[in-house]
Amino acid sequence: MARNYTERGKRREGGQPFHRRHRRLLISLLAAVIVLPILGTASYAYMLNAKLNSIEKVPTLSEENRPDPDAGKALNILLIGSDKGEPQPGAENTSIAEDAQSSKWPVGKYRSDTLMIVHITSNRKYSFLMSIPRDTFTTIYDAEGQPHDSEKINAAFSEYGPLGTLSTVEHLTNLRLEHTAIIDWEGFKDLSSAVGGVPVTIPNSFYDPKQKIQWEAGPQVLEGKKALAYVRTRYGLANGDFDRIARQQNFLRSLMKKILDKGTMTSPTKLFSTVTALTENLTVDDAWTAGDMRGLALSLRGIGTEDVIFLTAPVAGTETIPVYGSIVRLDEAKSEELYTAFRKDNLRAYLAKYPDDVLDPPEEIS
């Protein structure tokens, strides 16, 4: 059945109210940055600023070999989900930021199975989060913007780090991504605990042979290791990584609802714990200052939960090829239509044409 997203807050035909389907992600976390000083004392504001200033940084791409900045003031941010990295034999236990700033990126140390583009409209009334499947087959670019062989897109982070990933995604989409944010998936254990657990509903029982977990059907509140296992699960799901993408988006949607709950937002202690869990597991580009993040949060105060939409890059199909195994081919024509909508800051028109591309309601996520 067709879904209508052309007007704010309206129901899909035969469905639930639109505002119950979409929640804030990065916006809510940024908003938390400015709420805490209001709720707390000057000492809270001081500690919060210290947390923001302590966020680790990675270098920014040079202006060479990059798309022109988008017209207007719309903002595109690359969001990368990464692990902490496998220790290298004989090497120090360094962080992503330290490795990105060194003269040589440690190839193979890190894995990134999550890529999202966060688009914030020029009028600061809407935000769209588009996932790119980890197995998307595309040309990989290095930190200098030079092309290499075609591989699965998650190889860009493993081989060339944050800058290579940024360059690869920019070349794939021809979108200018003004900022990069890297979230350590391990941090979801801390975030889920900080808010007192994240509610999800699992429609059908199944077994994940990779993580050796039996998932039982029904509503659950996930916290700690179980929350991390939820966002990492793809084995045992009918559609593999596509279902994992939906799970990740669904978890973020539910997490944001919990963060926005008055029990979190009106408790300085709980809110500070949430911001702490975020900042300790977040790395951003060195051009994104704490002041810029606070300024962006201020500009987004008018955004409601119904104004943030999750979607995935259009997929033409999957296939298996030697060496790389199962890969994803994007629908090139439809993808270009989507990227054009990003550039023209008109994603609502795109979703009016393709309403089924939006993330399903929570109870329909595997």
Secondary structure, DSSP 8 states (H G I E B T S, - for coil): -----SSTT-B-TTS-BGGGT---SHHHHHHHHHHHHHHS-HHHHHHHHHHHHTSEEE----STT-----STT-EEEEEEEE------TT-----HHHHHHSSS--TTS----EEEEEEE-TTSS-EEEEE--TTBEEEEE-TTS-EEEEEETTHHHHHHHHHHHHHHHHHHH-----EEEEEETTHHHHHHHHTT-EEEEESS-EEETTTTEEE-SEEEEE-THHHHHHHH--TTSTTTHHHHHHHHHHHHHHHHHHHHSHHHHT-HHHHHHHHHHHHTTEEEETT--HHHHHHHHHHTTT--GGGEEEEE--EEEEEEETTTEEEEEE-HHHHHHHHHHHHTT-HHHHHHH-GGGB---GGG--
